[in-house]
Amino acid sequence: MTASLTVRVAEAADVDSLLALVHSAYRGPSGREGWTSEADLIDGPRTTRELLAADVADPAITVLVAGDLVGCAAVTLAEGATTASFGMFAVRPSGQRGGVGSTLLDAAEETARQRGASTLEMCVIDRRTELIAWYERRGYVRTGESRPFPYGEEGVGVPRDDDFRFAVLEKDLRG
């Protein structure tokens, strides 16, 4: 499936389809079909149309789209920074375990390198041990840092517990 999978930069016209993709991968019944769902941890929307449209329009953020919107990811790099942030990683549940995620992650790393980053960093809810292990198999390491979950912020949903933390992982892109 991934041999012919193309990855491109998202456009404004993709926002509604991206919103549906992100929700299908993270929340609700369809999210439970995949192994990356947060449906047992967080209720409500993963993002909003307005936030997603702002990300697609932001020159500091490159939103990548795989194939016919089977996956997406975002790479954020502030001007002058050498550490890029990876996020909004979603693969349609029916396409998970088929290499789409690996292809997107590789494309995100290459995008970060091309934009001048030497490190790619991400934050993962620390309870998501299977997902963290997936990233570790791809060369990411825990930094030992944790960050607070953004309770109450728009576009993160409603967590079912009040003690979420993010584990920070990073990968050196120079190697």
C-alpha positions as CSV (number, residue, x, y, z in Angstrom):
1,M,0.0,0.0,0.0
2,T,2.7,2.5,0.8
3,A,4.9,1.9,-2.3
4,S,2.8,4.3,-4.2
5,L,1.7,6.5,-1.3
6,T,2.3,10.1,-2.0
7,V,2.7,12.8,0.7
8,R,1.9,16.4,0.0
9,V,1.4,19.7,1.8
10,A,-2.2,20.3,2.8
11,E,-4.2,23.2,1.3
12,A,-7.1,25.2,2.6
13,A,-9.5,23.0,0.5
14,D,-8.4,20.0,2.6
15,V,-9.5,21.3,6.0
16,D,-13.0,19.7,6.2
17,S,-11.6,16.3,5.1
18,L,-8.7,16.6,7.5
19,L,-11.0,17.4,10.3
20,A,-13.0,14.2,9.6
21,L,-9.8,12.2,9.3
22,V,-8.4,13.5,12.7
23,H,-11.7,12.8,14.5
24,S,-12.0,9.3,13.0
25,A,-8.5,8.4,14.1
26,Y,-8.6,9.8,17.6
27,R,-12.2,9.7,18.9
28,G,-15.5,8.1,18.5
29,P,-16.5,4.6,17.3
30,S,-14.3,4.6,14.2
31,G,-11.3,5.5,16.3
32,R,-11.7,2.3,18.4
33,E,-11.1,0.3,15.2
34,G,-7.5,1.5,15.2
35,W,-4.8,1.0,17.8
36,T,-4.0,4.7,18.3
37,S,-7.4,5.9,19.5
38,E,-7.8,8.2,22.5
39,A,-11.5,7.4,22.8
40,D,-11.0,5.7,26.2
41,L,-9.1,8.6,27.5
42,I,-10.7,11.8,26.1
43,D,-14.2,12.7,25.0
44,G,-15.2,15.4,22.5
45,P,-13.4,16.8,19.5
46,R,-9.7,16.5,18.9
47,T,-9.6,19.8,17.2
48,T,-11.9,22.4,15.6
49,R,-12.3,23.5,12.0
50,E,-11.0,27.0,12.9
51,L,-7.9,25.6,14.6
52,L,-7.2,23.3,11.8
53,A,-7.7,26.0,9.2
54,A,-5.3,28.3,11.1
55,D,-2.7,25.5,11.2
56,V,-2.9,25.0,7.5
57,A,-2.6,28.7,6.9
58,D,0.3,29.2,9.3
59,P,3.7,29.5,7.6
60,A,5.5,28.0,10.6
61,I,3.4,24.8,10.3
62,T,3.5,22.3,7.5
63,V,0.5,20.0,7.5
64,L,1.3,16.9,5.5
65,V,-1.4,14.7,3.8
66,A,-0.8,11.1,2.8
67,G,-2.5,9.7,-0.2
68,D,-6.2,10.4,-0.6
69,L,-6.4,11.8,2.9
70,V,-5.6,8.5,4.6
71,G,-3.3,10.2,7.0
72,C,-1.9,13.5,8.1
73,A,0.8,15.0,10.4
74,A,2.0,18.5,11.2
75,V,5.5,19.8,11.6
76,T,6.0,23.2,13.4
77,L,9.2,25.1,13.2
78,A,9.4,28.6,14.5
79,E,11.7,31.0,12.6
80,G,15.3,30.6,13.8
81,A,14.6,27.4,15.8
82,T,16.4,24.1,15.4
83,T,13.9,21.9,17.1
84,A,10.7,21.2,15.2
85,S,7.5,19.9,16.8
86,F,5.6,16.9,15.4
87,G,1.8,16.6,16.0
88,M,-1.7,16.1,14.7
89,F,-0.6,12.7,13.5
90,A,-3.6,10.7,12.3
91,V,-4.1,7.7,10.1
92,R,-7.5,6.5,9.1
93,P,-8.3,3.5,11.3
94,S,-8.8,1.2,8.3
95,G,-5.4,2.1,7.1
96,Q,-3.5,1.6,10.3
97,R,-0.8,-1.1,10.4
98,G,-0.3,-0.8,6.7
99,G,2.8,1.5,6.7
100,V,0.9,4.8,6.3
101,G,2.1,6.1,9.7
102,S,5.7,5.2,9.0
103,T,5.6,6.9,5.6
104,L,4.1,10.0,7.1
105,L,6.6,10.0,10.0
106,D,9.5,9.7,7.5
107,A,8.0,12.6,5.5
108,A,7.7,14.7,8.6
109,E,11.3,14.1,9.5
110,E,12.4,15.1,6.0
111,T,10.2,18.2,6.1
112,A,11.8,19.2,9.4
113,R,15.3,18.7,8.0
114,Q,14.5,20.7,4.9
115,R,13.2,23.5,7.0
116,G,16.4,23.6,9.1
117,A,15.6,21.5,12.1
118,S,18.2,19.3,13.7
119,T,15.7,17.7,16.2
120,L,12.1,16.6,16.0
121,E,10.2,16.6,19.2
122,M,6.8,15.4,20.1
123,C,4.5,15.1,23.2
124,V,2.6,11.9,23.8
125,I,0.1,11.3,26.7
126,D,2.3,9.3,29.0
127,R,-0.3,6.5,29.5
128,R,-0.1,5.7,25.8
129,T,2.7,3.2,26.3
130,E,2.1,1.2,23.1
131,L,2.3,4.4,21.0
132,I,5.4,5.6,22.8
133,A,7.0,2.2,22.1
134,W,6.1,2.6,18.4
135,Y,8.0,5.9,18.3
136,E,10.9,4.4,20.3
137,R,11.3,1.7,17.6
138,R,11.6,4.5,15.1
139,G,14.5,6.2,16.9
140,Y,12.7,8.5,19.3
141,V,13.9,8.7,22.9
142,R,12.2,10.0,26.0
143,T,13.9,13.2,27.2
144,G,12.9,12.7,30.8
145,E,10.8,15.8,30.6
146,S,7.1,15.8,31.0
147,R,4.7,18.7,30.3
148,P,1.2,19.4,31.6
149,F,-1.8,18.4,29.6
150,P,-3.6,21.6,28.4
151,Y,-6.8,21.1,30.3
152,G,-9.6,23.5,29.2
153,E,-7.9,24.6,26.0
154,E,-10.0,24.6,22.8
155,G,-9.4,21.6,20.6
156,V,-8.1,19.1,23.1
157,G,-11.4,17.5,24.1
158,V,-12.5,16.6,27.6
159,P,-10.1,14.2,29.4
160,R,-11.7,11.5,31.5
161,D,-9.0,11.9,34.2
162,D,-7.4,15.0,35.8
163,D,-3.8,13.7,35.9
164,F,-2.7,13.5,32.3
165,R,0.9,14.5,31.5
166,F,2.8,14.5,28.2
167,A,6.0,12.5,27.8
168,V,8.4,14.4,25.6
169,L,10.2,12.4,23.0
170,E,12.8,13.5,20.5
171,K,14.9,12.3,17.6
172,D,18.2,13.8,16.3
173,L,17.7,14.4,12.6
174,R,21.4,14.8,11.8
175,G,22.2,11.1,11.7
